[in-house]
Amino acid sequence: MVREIGLGNSLFNHFLSELRDKTIQGDRLRFRRNLERVGEIFAYEISKELEYEQREIITPLGIASMSVLKDIPTIATILRAGLPMHQGLLNYFDAADNAFVSAYRKYRKNKDFVIKMDYVSSASLKDKVLIISDPMLATGGSMSASIKALVQNGHPKHIHIVCLLASEEGIATIKRNFSLQKLTLWIGAIDDELTAKAYIVPGLGDAGDLAFGTKLD
């Protein structure tokens, strides 16, 4: 169920190291591009798990029998932090339908928070492969709420969750909420700790703010 692709040496870890590095994070363009790059790597890895069919391709010199993607997935993301990784996935699954969810933490006076859902846009997901991305899987609350909202538009035949960083707590939440689903969780790296405000440590900070600027709470 859980695939941690950052294990071992790869360019993925080079990009992740730059995303974590506070001396590099000040360059928003580079931060967004690195998120896009890791999205492309996730797309390639997920592509190995999808269904293919043989097709005869006419070349200038003859006919080649090629294995081509059979079912084009639907790709979704959680606004706003997920947009650069979503673009990376879309660069590879360029014919995919797209879905978007606005799910965010609404902080209360006691510093606790609830997950607010303002917007869902999606085509039918019935019997589709759904790939949903968000850079950080902290408590797992936003991702769980987003998937539950999306499947109101039909139950996918498989769900791939893509997160750059995840906490053990967030992974446990996904397993608990979707134990009966056909689901694969793709993680770049797993960090052990959450702060009192549910931020991942060592993490990388607020991905949305780093990519697009500080927002008002």
N, C-alpha and C positions, 0 to 999 in steps of 0.2 A: 504493500500500500504506500509506503514512504520511499521515495527515491532521493537521496542526497547527492546531487551531482558535483558538489564541490570537493568530494573526497578524492585525494590524489592531486597530482600536478596537472594544470591545464591553463589555457588562456582565460577560462572562466574565472579562476581564482585571481588572476592578475587584474581583471576588470573589477572584481569584488573588492580587492584590496584598495583600489582607487576610490571606489564608492564609500568605503569606510574611512578613508584618510581625510581628516579635517583640514589638512593643508591644501588638499586638492578640491574639496567640496565647494569652495568659494566660486569655482568656475561652473556656473549653472549649465552652460552648454555641454561641457564635458560630462557633468553628472547625468544629464538627460541622455546623452549619447551612450554612456556606459550602461544605463538601464536598458536602453534599446538593444545594445549588443547582447546583454545577458538574456533578454527576451528572445533574440534570434537563436541563441544556443539552446535555450529551453525548447524552442519550436523544433529544432533539429532532433533533439533527444526524444521528444514526444512522437515525432513522425515515425520513429522506429516501431512504435506500438500500435499504429493505425492499420486499417485494412487496405490492401492493394489488389489490383487486378491487372492481368496481362492485356496489352494493347499493341496492335501493329502500327508502327510509326513509319511514315514514308519519308525517306531521306532523299537527297539529290541523286544517290547512287543505288538505292534499293529499299528494302523494308527491314526494320529492326523491331524485334519483339521486346517491349519494355514493360516493366512493372510500374504502374502509375497509381496515384492515390485514388481510392474508390469512393470514400465518404469524406467530403470536405467538412471540417469541423466548424462549429460556431465558436467564436472567441469573444469573451466578455471581460470587462474590467470594472473595478470600483473607482469611481471618481474621487479625487483628481490624481492622486499619487500613482495610480496604476497606468496612466496614459502612456508614458514612454515605453514601459515593458510591453504594453498592449501593441504599440506600434512595431516593436521588434517581432512579436508573434505574427502580426499582420504582414510584415515584410516577407515572411516565408509562406504563410497560409493566405496568400493574396486574394484568393477567390472566396474567402470565408464571409459568412454573415457575421455581423457584429452586434453585441449587446452591451448596455451600459447601466450601471447601478450607482445611485448616489446614496452611500451609506457612510455615516460618520459618527464620531463620539460627541454626544451632547453632555457637557459637564454641568453638574448641579452644584448648589451652594456648599454641600458637604464634600466637594471635590470628587465625588463618585460620578460615574457617567452611565448613560444609556445609549444604545445604538439607535440613531434616527435614520429613517428611510424616507427620502423625499421623491425619488424618481427611479423608474425602471423602464428601459426600452429594449425590447427583444422580439425577434421573430419566434415562431413556434420552435420549441426544442424537442418535440416528441421524436424519440428514437434517433436523436442526433448525438454526436460527440460534442460535449461542451468543454472548452478550455477557459478557465477563469483565472485572472492574474491579479495580484496585489503585492507590492514589494515586501510588506511586513505582515507576518502572522503572529500577533502578540497574544491576546487572549483568545482569538478565534471567533470573537463575537460578530465582527463586521462581515467576515467571510461566511459564517453560518447563516446570518440573516440575509445576505445577498443571494446565496444559493437557494434558500427557501423561497425567496421572492421570485427568482428566475424560473424555478420549476413549476410555478403556477401557470407558465406558458407551455407546459408539457414536460414529461419526464425524459431526460436524456438516457441513452443506452449506456453511456459512460461519462464520468466527470473527471477532468484533469484539473487539479488546483495547482497553480504556479506561484510560488513565493520565493523571493530572494533570500530572506532570513525568516526563521521561525523560532519560537520558544517551545520548550517541551509542553508547557501548558496549552499553547495554541494547538499543537498537534493532537493532544489528548482531547481537546474540545471537538475537533473535527472528527476524530474516531468515534467519539461518544454520540455525536449528533447524526452521523451518516454511516453507522455501522452496517446498515442493510443495503447501502448503495454500492454500485460498481464505481469505485473511486480510486484514483491514484493521486498522491500528494507529492509534487515535485518541489524540492527545497534546494537552495544553494548551499546554505549552512544552517546548522542548528545551534543557537545560543541558549545557555542554561537559565539565565536570570531575567526577571522582570522587575522594574522599579515599582514603587508605590503607586505611580500613575500609569502603570502597565506599559512602559516602554521597554523594548528589548535591550539587554546589556550583554556584550559591548555594543552590539547593533551598529547603527550608523547615524542615528538621529531621526528627524522627521523627514521622510522621503519627499512628501508633498511640498513642504517648505523649501527644501534644498533644490527641488526641481523648478518650482514656480514662484517662490517668494513667500514670506510670512503672511499668514492669514489672521483675521480677527477671530477670536473665539466666539 
